[in-house]
Amino acid sequence: MASFSLIRSSCLLVVIMASSLMLAFAGNFYQDFDLTWGDGRAQILNNGELLTLSLDKASGSGFNSKNEYLFGKIDMQLKLVSGNSAGTVTAYYLRSEESLWDEIDFEFLGNLSGDPYIVHTNIFSQGKGNREQQFYLWFDPTADFHTYSILWNPQRIILSVDGTPIREFKNLESIGVPFPKNQSMKIHSSLWNADDWATRGGLVKTDWTQAPFTASYRNFNASACVWSSGASSCSSTSPSTSSGSNAWLSEQMDSTSQERLQWVQKNYMIYNYCTDTKRFPQGLPPECTATNTS
């Protein structure tokens, strides 16, 4: 494995070579994030290369990014709470601050030992969500770090795990579906107790004898447009169509990615709001019936 010093050196080179209008970096948690709550239960370790969140009966913990972004490709490696994590939720998401907010969610719902984690996803636009999709994973997310990615550009949102897309939400404003594109968002994460709903609808409660529960983070990486003082660092950047540093601004899934998405949704999706006709008796949301939407 390459040393962290080599990784840092490579990342500095990326920053130097990248366009001055773009932010492209692998982060240091001290530089990029604030520990926002938890009275010491959130910690930055290893010279800024590792961050941990802990939960006990008194409190959970959380952090958020110093920067706000308006479009980006965000990667974070997480190792989730191991053992009996029933009742706990590890949330990792983008969210704006407005009252009618935008939000892009990964939430990892804890489990009894030996049962699979549930990955709960949702997308809010202008304060409205109700777009839940849930998945199992094809690996044990507590045994090692895995990369959870959010691609957010003006055309689509793609959620991926280790480079495999699990969900795509396209910009369908043309048929009246609001799309997050006007509000800058910070990266947030928290570890908290949600045993009133998280595991089997709240039937399985948190076992506090297993506390403290800990989730770990490393290798944050962002190619993104930073929003500052009412302006975007990408405001005058034209989307690249090939291998430029801003190629993600127009990125879409190729045929291989489409096949991987279909594989995940066929084999690992356990809930899709777009098939829940009981929940939407007046008809499914319009994005659910639009051609080629996921």
N, C-alpha and C positions, 0 to 999 in steps of 0.2 A: 504493500500500500504506500502511495506517495505520502511524504511527510506533510504536515499542515503548513510548514514554512514554505515548501515548494508550491502548495496550493495558493497561499497568500501572495507569493511572488507572481504567479501566473495571473491572479486576479487583478493585481495592480497593473500588470501589462495590459490587460483587457481594458481597464479604465482609461489608461493613457491613450490607447489606440482608438477607443470608441469615439463617436461623434460627441462634441461638446453638448449637443442637444439631448443626448440620451444618457440614461443611467443604466450601467451594466456592471454588476459586481457580485461577488460572493461575500457575504457580510460577516462582520464581527458583531456579536450581540451587544457589546458595550456601545458601539458606535450607532447601531441601527435600531435598537429597541429600548423601551422604558419598561421597567417592572412596575406594574400599575396597582396591584393589590395582593394581599396575602401575608403581610407582616413577616417577611423573611422566608416564606414558603416558596417563593420564586427565587432562583439563584442563577447567576452567570458564572461559569467555571472555565477552567483550562484556558485562561487568557482570552476569554471571549468566544471560544470555539464551541462551547456547550452551554445549553440553557436547560434547567430542569424546573418543572412545576410540581408542587406537592399538594395533597389534600388530606386533611385529618378532620376529626369531628367538629373542630372549632371553625375551620375555614378552608376554602380552596385558595387558588392563586391565579394570576394572569399577567399578561404583558401585551404591549402593542408597539407598532412601529413608530419611530420618530417622524418618518416621512408619510405624506399622503400621495396616492397614486391615482392617475386617471388613465387607465389602460396599462397592462403589463403582463409579463410572463414571470410568475412567482413560483419558486421551488422551495420546499422545506423538507428536511428529513426528520421523521418522528419515530420514536420507539414508544409504544403505548404501554399503559399500566398492565403489569403482568399479574398472573394468578387470578384470584377471585376479585374481579373489578366490577361486579354487579352494582348498579346504582350510580356509577361514576360516568361522567361525560367529559371527554377531551374535545374541546371546540377549537377549530382553526379556520379563520374566515377573514374576508374583507368586508368592511362596513363603512358607510358614510355617516356623518354626524347630523344630518338634517332630520326634521320630524317626519317627513316622507322619505325615508332612507332607502338606499340601495344596499344589497348585501349578497355575498356569494359564500356559501357555507360548506365546510366539511365538519361533521360532528361524529365522533367515534363513541358508540354506546357500549358501555362495559358489559361484562358477561360473568357467568359462573365459570369456574375453572373447567377447561375442556370444551366449552361452547364457543362458537365463533363470535367475534366482534361484529357489530352492525355499523356500516358506514352510512350515515344519514346525510343527504345533500339537499340543499334548498337554494333558491335564487329569488331574491326580493328586488322589486323595482317600484320606486315611488311608494314605499311603505307596504306593498302587497307581496306576499309570498305564496303560500299554499301550492308550492311546486316541488313537493318532496319526492325524491327517489332514494331507495335504500338498497344496499348491496352487502353481501358477504365478500370477504377477500379470499384469494386463492393461496394465502400463506398465513403464517402466524405473525401478526403485526407487533407482538410483544417480544419476539425472540431477537430481533435485530432492527436496525433503522431501515426505513423505506421512504421513498421520495413521493410526496403529495404535491401536485402542481395545479395551479390555476392559470390558464391562458385566458386573458380578457382583452379583446380588441373590439373595434367598432362593429364588426360583423358577427361575432360569436363569443361564447364562453365555453371552454373545454376544461373539464376536470379530469385529471389523469393520476394514475398510481404507477410508479416506476416506469413512466413513459407510455403506459397503456391507457388510452382514454376510456373512461367509464360513463361519461355524460357529456352531451353537447346541447347547448341552448343557443339557438340562432337569433339574430336580430330580425324580428318579424314585425317591426313597427308598421310596415306596409299593410298589415291586416289588423292593426290596432293593438298589438301587444307591446306594452312598455318594455324598454330595454335599458339597462344601466349604462349610461354614456355621458351624463352631465354632471355627476357628483363624484368628487374625489373620495377615495376610501383609504383607510389605514388597515394594516394587517393586525389582527387580534388573535390571541389564543388564551384559553383558560381551562383549568381543570376544576370541576365543581361537582357537588352532590346533586343528583336529580333522581333520587330513588322513588319519587312519586310518579315517574313515567318512563325512565330510561330503559329498564330491563323488564321485558315481558309486560309492558304497560304499567309498571309500578308494582307488580306482584312480588318481585324479588328485591329485597331491601339491601342497603349497603351493610356489609359486615365490618364494623369499625375495629374489630380485633385484627383485621388485616392492614389497618392504617399504620403509617402514612402510605398513601398511594402516590406513585411518581410517574410522570411522563417526561421524556427527554427529547431535546431538539438539537439539531446541528445542520451545518452546510446550507444555511439560508442563501439563496441566490435570486437576484432580481434583474431582469432587463425590463425597464419600466419607464413611464413618463411621470416625473415628479411634479406634483402640483404645489406651487408656492406663490404666495402673494397674488392670488387670483389669476395665475398664468401657468401653463403647462410647459415643461422643458421640451416637449415634442411639438409645440404648436406650429412650428414652421417646417417640420420634418415630413417629407413625403414617404408613404409606406414603401419599403423595398419589396421587390418581387422575387428575390432570389436569396443570396446568402449574406446580405448586408446585416449590420448589427441591429437594424430595426425590422428584420424580416417578419418577426412575430406580429407586427401591426396588421399584416394581411394574411397571416397564417391560416390555413384550413387543413382539414384532414384529407390525406391521400387515400388511395384504395386500401392500402395495408392497414392504416389506422381505422378506416371504416369497418374492416373485417374484425379487428380487435375489439372495437366498440360493440359490434354485434355479438361477438363471443362472450364478452362480459355480461351484456344485457340478457342473453339467452341462458347463461349458466349461473350467474351470481346475483342478478337483480331479484329482490324479494318484495319490493313495493314500487309501484309507479303510479303517480297521481293521474297520469293520462289514461289509465285503464280502470280507474275507480269510479264507475258510473253511479254507484250508490251515493258517493260523496257529492257528485255534480248532477243532480236529477234534472236540472234545466239544460244539460248538455255539457260536454267536456270543454275545457278552455280552448280557445281557438288555436293555440300553438300545438295542441295535441293532435289535431286533424289536418294541419298544414302538411303539404307534401315534403317528404324527406326531413322531417324533424325528429329529434330524439329527446 
